Amino acid sequence: MNPMARRMFELVEPIGVIPYSADEPNEAMFALGFTNYWDVYFAGRAAPLGFANAEVVDALFYNFAPGEVARHIPKVWLTTSPAAAIAARQEGCARALRRILAERVDTPAFARATDLLTKAATSAPTEGRPMYAALRALPIPDDVVARLFHAASLLREHRGDGHIAALMIEGVGGLEAHVLLALDMNLPAEKFGRIHHLPPAQLAAVIDGMRDRGLIGADGWLTDEGRAVKQRVEARTDDLAAKPYESLDAEELDELVSALEPLAELLLAAQKF
């Protein structure tokens, strides 16, 4: 496991998840005409891909149940365009960050953190990183707060592309990844938010397949091998997420960590999942 990449994940993730942890991004998307959360999710996250069809979005997002993406893509583009979705999401996220971080966004330290994070976020190769590449193709915002969110989103999608690669190396499917995470958190899969809505027979089939491979024991919890697989996935994900930060020297990295720590603390305290 790469300790630096793990620490940066802990500091950047509270910024990157602001579309899902604050009200303003949803409000901005609802103003376009959306009426439910999942249409907002798919329109907001898939917008950099343009008018990609459901099969492509499903492949790139990786962890949705069969048919789930197709309930939203391409339907969401009857409500708005990818360009309008990108603009609304960015505006709503910037408003949320300004509310939560308040006067901090007007400080030299915030501007410096944004510059360093943007430098890291735009420095990695795009090969084999489809979601990261799609986001990299967008213009970098001029507004400092929107730019911080954009940089965090780039790093989140970069890490996500690597995480999918790590899961595939271990032979862990998209729905299986949710089961693996839930059980690693000592939470029954049936109670986990991302999969609890699945038909019981479908979820049982996923769990049975993992049990047949020795990842889940007869007691319904992870075996030693299941825990080892989870640890290998996380370690490889961290390793694959390290490249952007190699563009910063040691002094810049320390400066960035120091600047992001108080921001992450405020954002975590304000989360509304």
MARDREN-715913 format. One line per 4 residues: number of its first residue (from 1); for each residue y, z negated, x negated of C-alpha. Coordinates in nm, 2 decimals, padded with zeros to 4 digits. Example, Ala and Ser with C-alpha at 12.3 -4.5 7.8 and 13.67 -1.06 7.14 Angstrom:
BEGIN
1 = -00.45:-00.78:-01.23 | -00.11:-00.71:-01.37
This chain:
BEGIN
1 = 00.00:00.00:00.00 | 00.35:00.09:-00.13 | 00.56:-00.23:-00.09 | 00.89:-00.04:-00.12
5 = 00.80:00.21:00.16 | 00.67:-00.08:00.38 | 01.00:-00.27:00.33 | 01.21:00.03:00.41
9 = 01.00:00.10:00.72 | 01.07:-00.26:00.83 | 01.45:-00.20:00.78 | 01.48:00.16:00.92
13 = 01.25:00.13:01.22 | 01.49:-00.09:01.42 | 01.74:00.19:01.39 | 01.49:00.47:01.46
17 = 01.36:00.31:01.78 | 01.70:00.27:01.93 | 01.63:00.55:02.19 | 01.35:00.33:02.33
21 = 01.50:-00.02:02.27 | 01.85:00.01:02.43 | 01.99:00.13:02.76 | 02.26:00.37:02.65
25 = 02.03:00.65:02.53 | 01.85:00.65:02.86 | 02.18:00.65:03.05 | 02.30:00.95:02.85
29 = 01.99:01.14:02.93 | 01.99:01.04:03.30 | 02.34:01.18:03.32 | 02.18:01.52:03.24
33 = 01.98:01.49:03.56 | 01.66:01.32:03.45 | 01.51:01.05:03.68 | 01.22:00.90:03.49
37 = 01.16:00.75:03.14 | 00.88:00.99:03.03 | 01.08:01.30:03.10 | 01.36:01.14:02.89
41 = 01.11:01.06:02.61 | 00.97:01.41:02.59 | 01.30:01.59:02.63 | 01.46:01.37:02.37
45 = 01.19:01.37:02.10 | 01.07:01.73:02.15 | 01.42:01.89:02.17 | 01.43:01.97:01.79
49 = 01.12:02.19:01.85 | 01.32:02.41:02.10 | 01.12:02.56:02.38 | 00.78:02.48:02.23
53 = 00.50:02.48:02.48 | 00.29:02.18:02.58 | 00.00:02.26:02.35 | 00.23:02.26:02.04
57 = 00.41:01.94:02.14 | 00.07:01.77:02.22 | -00.06:01.87:01.88 | 00.25:01.74:01.69
61 = 00.28:01.42:01.89 | -00.10:01.36:01.85 | -00.15:01.05:02.05 | -00.12:01.13:02.42
65 = -00.40:01.17:02.66 | -00.52:01.52:02.76 | -00.28:01.67:03.01 | -00.01:01.40:02.96
69 = 00.23:01.62:02.77 | 00.19:01.91:03.01 | 00.32:01.69:03.29 | 00.66:01.70:03.12
73 = 00.67:02.00:02.89 | 00.81:02.26:02.98 | 00.93:02.10:03.30 | 01.20:01.90:03.14
77 = 01.38:02.23:03.04 | 01.44:02.30:03.40 | 01.67:02.00:03.39 | 01.86:02.06:03.07
81 = 01.84:02.25:02.74 | 01.71:02.13:02.40 | 02.06:02.14:02.26 | 02.21:01.94:02.55
85 = 01.92:01.68:02.51 | 01.98:01.65:02.14 | 02.36:01.59:02.20 | 02.30:01.34:02.48
89 = 02.04:01.14:02.29 | 02.26:01.13:01.98 | 02.57:01.02:02.18 | 02.37:00.75:02.36
93 = 02.22:00.61:02.05 | 02.55:00.60:01.87 | 02.70:00.40:02.16 | 02.41:00.16:02.15
97 = 02.44:00.11:01.78 | 02.82:00.05:01.81 | 02.76:-00.21:02.08 | 02.50:-00.40:01.89
101 = 02.64:-00.38:01.55 | 03.00:-00.42:01.66 | 03.26:-00.45:01.38 | 03.00:-00.39:01.11
105 = 03.01:-00.01:01.18 | 03.37:00.01:01.05 | 03.30:-00.15:00.72 | 03.26:00.02:00.38
109 = 02.91:-00.14:00.35 | 02.80:00.04:00.66 | 02.94:00.37:00.54 | 02.77:00.33:00.21
113 = 02.44:00.24:00.37 | 02.47:00.55:00.59 | 02.54:00.77:00.29 | 02.24:00.63:00.10
117 = 02.01:00.65:00.39 | 02.12:01.01:00.46 | 02.06:01.10:00.10 | 01.70:00.97:00.12
121 = 01.63:01.12:00.46 | 01.73:01.47:00.36 | 01.56:01.47:00.02 | 01.19:01.50:00.09
125 = 00.99:01.83:00.11 | 00.93:01.96:00.46 | 00.60:02.12:00.38 | 00.33:01.98:00.61
129 = 00.59:01.77:00.80 | 00.65:01.97:01.12 | 00.84:01.70:01.32 | 01.05:01.61:01.01
133 = 01.12:01.98:00.94 | 01.24:02.04:01.30 | 01.48:01.75:01.28 | 01.59:01.85:00.93
137 = 01.70:02.19:01.07 | 01.97:02.02:01.29 | 02.32:01.97:01.16 | 02.40:01.63:01.01
141 = 02.65:01.45:01.24 | 03.00:01.39:01.12 | 03.03:01.05:01.30 | 02.91:00.77:01.07
145 = 02.72:00.59:01.34 | 02.55:00.90:01.47 | 02.47:01.00:01.11 | 02.30:00.66:01.05
149 = 02.08:00.72:01.36 | 02.00:01.08:01.25 | 01.90:00.96:00.91 | 01.67:00.69:01.05
153 = 01.52:00.95:01.29 | 01.45:01.18:01.01 | 01.27:00.90:00.81 | 01.08:00.79:01.13
157 = 00.95:01.15:01.19 | 00.87:01.19:00.82 | 00.67:00.88:00.83 | 00.51:00.98:01.16
161 = 00.39:01.31:01.02 | 00.23:01.12:00.73 | 00.07:00.87:00.97 | -00.10:01.15:01.16
165 = -00.23:01.29:00.84 | -00.37:00.94:00.74 | -00.53:00.91:01.09 | -00.69:01.25:01.06
169 = -00.83:01.17:00.71 | -01.00:00.87:00.86 | -01.12:01.06:01.16 | -00.92:00.85:01.40
173 = -00.81:01.04:01.72 | -00.48:00.99:01.89 | -00.61:00.76:02.17 | -00.83:00.59:01.92
177 = -00.52:00.50:01.71 | -00.38:00.30:02.00 | -00.71:00.12:02.05 | -00.72:00.05:01.67
181 = -00.36:-00.09:01.68 | -00.42:-00.30:01.99 | -00.74:-00.47:01.86 | -00.57:-00.52:01.52
185 = -00.30:-00.71:01.71 | -00.58:-00.92:01.89 | -00.49:-00.75:02.21 | -00.75:-00.60:02.44
189 = -00.72:-00.23:02.45 | -00.70:-00.24:02.83 | -00.38:-00.45:02.81 | -00.20:-00.23:02.55
193 = 00.11:-00.06:02.68 | 00.05:00.29:02.56 | -00.31:00.32:02.70 | -00.34:00.06:02.98
197 = -00.26:00.33:03.24 | -00.56:00.55:03.15 | -00.84:00.58:03.39 | -01.10:00.30:03.31
201 = -01.37:00.55:03.25 | -01.16:00.75:03.00 | -01.06:00.45:02.80 | -01.42:00.32:02.81
205 = -01.53:00.65:02.66 | -01.28:00.62:02.38 | -01.39:00.26:02.30 | -01.76:00.36:02.32
209 = -01.71:00.64:02.07 | -01.54:00.40:01.83 | -01.83:00.15:01.88 | -02.08:00.42:01.81
213 = -01.90:00.48:01.47 | -01.91:00.11:01.38 | -01.54:00.05:01.42 | -01.58:-00.18:01.72
217 = -01.85:-00.44:01.76 | -02.06:-00.55:02.06 | -01.80:-00.82:02.12 | -01.53:-00.56:02.18
221 = -01.33:-00.64:01.87 | -01.28:-00.46:01.54 | -01.57:-00.48:01.29 | -01.51:-00.52:00.92
225 = -01.52:-00.14:00.89 | -01.28:-00.11:01.18 | -01.03:-00.34:01.00 | -01.09:-00.15:00.67
229 = -01.01:00.18:00.84 | -00.69:00.03:00.99 | -00.58:-00.10:00.65 | -00.65:00.23:00.48
233 = -00.45:00.42:00.74 | -00.15:00.18:00.69 | -00.17:00.20:00.31 | -00.19:00.58:00.31
237 = 00.09:00.60:00.56 | 00.31:00.39:00.33 | 00.22:00.60:00.03 | 00.30:00.92:00.21
241 = 00.63:00.77:00.34 | 00.76:00.68:-00.01 | 00.89:01.02:-00.12 | 01.24:01.01:00.04
245 = 01.33:00.69:-00.13 | 01.24:00.83:-00.47 | 01.58:01.02:-00.45 | 01.75:00.68:-00.49
249 = 01.77:00.50:-00.82 | 01.68:00.13:-00.84 | 02.04:00.01:-00.80 | 02.10:00.24:-00.50
253 = 01.77:00.12:-00.34 | 01.87:-00.24:-00.38 | 02.21:-00.17:-00.24 | 02.06:00.00:00.06
257 = 01.81:-00.28:00.13 | 02.09:-00.54:00.11 | 02.31:-00.34:00.35 | 02.03:-00.27:00.60
261 = 01.89:-00.63:00.62 | 02.17:-00.77:00.84 | 02.17:-00.46:01.06 | 01.80:-00.47:01.12
265 = 01.83:-00.84:01.21 | 02.09:-00.77:01.48 | 01.90:-00.47:01.61 | 01.57:-00.66:01.63
269 = 01.74:-00.94:01.82 | 01.88:-00.70:02.07 | 01.57:-00.50:02.14 | 01.47:-00.44:02.51
273 = 01.12:-00.31:02.52
